[in-house]
């Protein structure tokens, strides 16, 4: 009713709660694309993202007015239910297409100013479809959702469970897990340093079938420690930039390893190229820059056409003029078994 249409950006800044999840669904059901803002972030960063995104709408809470006071667009506070309740309860008819935006997420800014990465519905669908083939219903029965809404692991945590009828166990921080609470997730998706901290405090991951680790390099020592100190059956090492919708490669381990773990092979509908500075393929064992093609690629960066053209280049190995590859800036090489090693 406020005028949200396909590709309309709707910022969301809500404390981690059921209201946050409901609001995400509301944005998507209205046809818009969400722009996640974590209220625990410094105010200067929140103000930067609100200004840079130029999102015409913001969904927030009254307790966060001070955090979002610089916002000039239309603001809706979810805790003002008396106002929201006056709106129509009829089911909206969505005209969203696969090429419309699902979300626009900012990079960390570790290599400069944070950049808004625009992800389309088709790319999220490709990730979810791969998850459906890779992880069984038993694994996705209870998926822990502990990642910040601003980190793209959150996308996997939410939709990998919901698309198979699984339960999303939403908590503030993965370190809240303990053998004393009632949470018994079947799949935990987190970063290696957090997993290490859980092992150090004695958490045994009872009932956890699978652990997915991403966002940081995974060591041989940590993999072996997981199998020594927990009841986990499967560990996945996952790699992927935000520009390729959460995950690009995966390597699976079901027991201890005697070498540095690889980041594996491309997930479904993903192409990987190790290239030199002249975009020539590097043979097995030689180092080059990883270039990614396939269904997960972002549309590009918001309001940064020059950077988009620099990082998302025409695919030199495709006859399709619309085919692109993303230049990751990451150095990798192929091992003799066909797995990718991150350097």
N, C-alpha and C positions, 0 to 999 in steps of 0.2 A: 504493500500500500504506500510505502514511502518512495517507490520508484526504483527499486533494485532490479537491475536487468543483467543479462549475461555480460560478463567481463567487468561489472561494477565491483570496485574494491570496497570491502567492508572491514574496517579495522575491528579487532576484538581484544579488549584488555579487561580480563576478568580473573579474579583469584581462582585457583585450581579447585573446581567444584563441579557438581552436576550441572549447574547453570552454564558453566563454560562449555560443556559437551553439548547441551541443548542448543546453545547459541550458535555453535559451529554448524549443527544440523540445520538450524533455521536459516542461516546465511546461504547454505548450499541449496536448501529447498526453495528459497526465494529466487535462486538463479545466480546469486552473486559469488564472488571469490573472497575468501577470508584472508586478512592480513594479521597474523598473530603477533601480539604484543604481550610479553611477560611482565606483569606488574611488579615483579621483584627486580627488574632491570633499573639501572640508574635513570633518573628523570630526564637527563639530557639525551640519553639514547632513545627513550620513548618519544620525546619531542622531535628528535631527528627523523624517526621512522614515520611518525604521523605527518610531518611536514613533507618529507620526501615522497611518500606514497600518494599524497593528495587524496586520500580516501574520503569520499563525500559523506560516509556514515561511520559511526563508531558505536559499538556495543560495549557497555562498561557497567560499573556499579557505582552507587552513590559514595561508597567509602573510598573510591579512587578518584574523586573529583579533583583533588589537589594534584595527583599524578598526571591528569589529562587536561588541566586547566587551560593549556595553550591551544587546545584543539578548537578549530573554528567551524567545523561542519555540523551535521545533524547528529546529536548524541542521544542514544537510548540507554537508559539505566534499567537493567533486568530486574532489579529489586523493586521497581515501581510497578508492581503487578496490577494495581488498580487502573493504571493508564493503559498498559499492554492489553488488559482484559477487555477493553472497549473495541478492540480490532476484530475483524472478521475471523471466524474459525473455519471458513471454507478452505479446502485443500487447493493450494496454488497450482496452476498448470505451468510446468517448467518447459521452456523452449531451449534449454541448454543443449549444446552439441558437444561432441568429443573434443573439438578444437577450442572450446571456451575455457577460461581459466577456472581452476578449482581453488588455488591459493597463490599468494605471493609472499614469499618468505625471505627475510633478510639474512645475508651471510654474516659471519661473526665480525667481519671488519679487521681480522688479524693481518690482512695484506692491504690495508687502506680503509677508506670509508665503507661501511656496510652497503651492500648492493641488493636491490630487490630482485629475486629470482622468480620469474613467472612460470608456474607449472599448470599445464592443461589437464582436463579430466582424463583424456586418453592416456596420458603418462601415468597418472595414479592408477588407472584401471590395469595398465600393463604390469605395474608393481604388484597389485593385489592378485592378478591372475597367476603370476609367478609364485607368489606366496601360497596360493591355493594348491599348486602342483608340488611345491617343495615341502610344505609342512602339512601333515595330516590333521584331521579333525581333532584327534586326541591331543596333539601338540597345541592347537589353537583353542582348546576348550576354555582355558582361563589365561589370558595374556596380560601380563603386568604392564601397566601404562604409568611410567614414572618419569618420563622425559619431559622437559620443558616444551610447551606448545610452540616455542620458537626454534626448536631443534627438529630436523626432519625425521629422526627416528620415531617421533610422535606419530607421524603419518602411518608408518608400518604398524605401530602398536594398536592404534585405533581400528584401522580398516581390516587388518589381517584377521582380527577376531570377529568383528561385526559381520563381515561378508560370509562367514560360515556359521553364524548363530552362536558364536562364542561369547564369553563374558570378558568385559574389559575391567580389570581391577586397577582403578585410578588412585594413586597415592602421590604425595608431594615429592618424595625422594626415595630412590631405590634403597638407600641406607636405612630406611624404616623397616625393612624386612628383618624378621627375627623368628626363631623357632617358637617363640612364645605367642605370636599373634595368630589370627585365624586365616591369614592369607596363605593360600597354597597354589601359587600360579603354576601352570604347566609350561609356560614359555616366558623367559626373562630376556629382555632386549636392553642392553646397556653398554657402557664403555668399560674397557679393561681396568682402569684405575678404581672404578666403583666396585667392580666384581672382586678385585683384590682386597678391598676394604671389608667386604662382606665375609670373605674367607678368613680374614685376619680376626674377625670377631666371632668366628666359630659357626656361622650360618651354614647349614648342610644342604640347602636347596631340596628339602624333602618334597617329593611329588613333581619336581621340575624335570620334564623330559629333555628340554632343549634350552641352551643358552646361546643367544646371538650377541656377538661382541663387535662393535664398530666405533668409529670416531677417533681411535688411537691405534698405534701399532700393537699387535698382539704378540707376546713373547712365547717362546717354547716353554719357559719356566712356568708361566701362568697356566697354560693348557695342562701341563702335567700336574700342577697343583690342584686344578679343578677336579681331575679324575681321582686324585689321591684323597681329597678332603670332602668330597660331596658325592651325592647319589645321581648326579647328572649323567644322562646317557649319550648326549650329543652336543658338541660345541661347533658353532659356525663362526668363522672369521669373515666379516663382511666389510667391503670397501665401497665407497661411493660419494661423490660430491653432491651438494644440493642441486647443482645444475643438471643432475641425472636422476632426479626423483628418488632420493634416499639410498638405494643400493644399486651397484654396478656389477660387482663380482662377489663370489662366495666360495669358501673352502670349508669342507666338513671334516670333523675329527670325532672319532668314537673311542679313542684310546690315547694313551701317552704318545708323544712324538719325540724323535731323536734329532730334530733339525729345526731351523727357523721356519715357522709356518708361512706358507704362501697365502696370498689373497685369492688364489684360485682361478676360476674361469668365469666368464660373463654369465649373468643371469639370462633367462629367456629373452629373446628379441633385443639383444644387446651385441654390438660389435666392438671389438677391442683392437687397436692398432698401436704398436710400438714403433715410433718414427723418429728419424733424425731431423736436423734443422731444415733439410730440404724436402721433408715429408716423404722420405723414402723409408720403406719398412726395414727394421733392424732384424738380423737373423737371431736365432736362438742363442741366448747367453750374452748378447750385447745390450748395453743400456740405451734407452731412448725415452722420449716423452710419451706418456700414455694419451692417446686420443680415443674418445668414446663416440660411438654412433648408436642409433637405435630408437626404440619406442619411448624411452624414458627422458629424452632430451627436453630441456626447458624451452619455452618460446624465446627466452632471452632475458636481458636485464631491463627493468623498468626505466624508461627515460634515459637509457644509455646506449643509443644506437651504435656509436663508435666502438664501445667496449664489446657489445654483442657481436659486431662484425669481426672484431679481433679474436674473440674466443670461440665463437661458433662459426666455423669456416665450412666452405663447400667440401663435400666428401670426395677426395681425389680418387677413390676406388669405386665410385658408383656412377652409372650412366644417368641416374635420376638427378636432374638439376636442382631439385628441392632437398636432396639428401645432404645432411650436415654432420660434422663431427665436432666434439667439444675438446679444446686443448686444455688438459687438466693442469699442466705445469708440473706434474708428478713424474719422477723418473722410475722406470720399471724395466724388467727384462723377463723373457720367457725362460723357464726351466726346461730341462730335457723331457719332463713328463707333461708338458703343455700348460702347466700352471704358471700364474703370474706372480712374480716376486716384487714387492714394493721396496724401493730403495730410498 
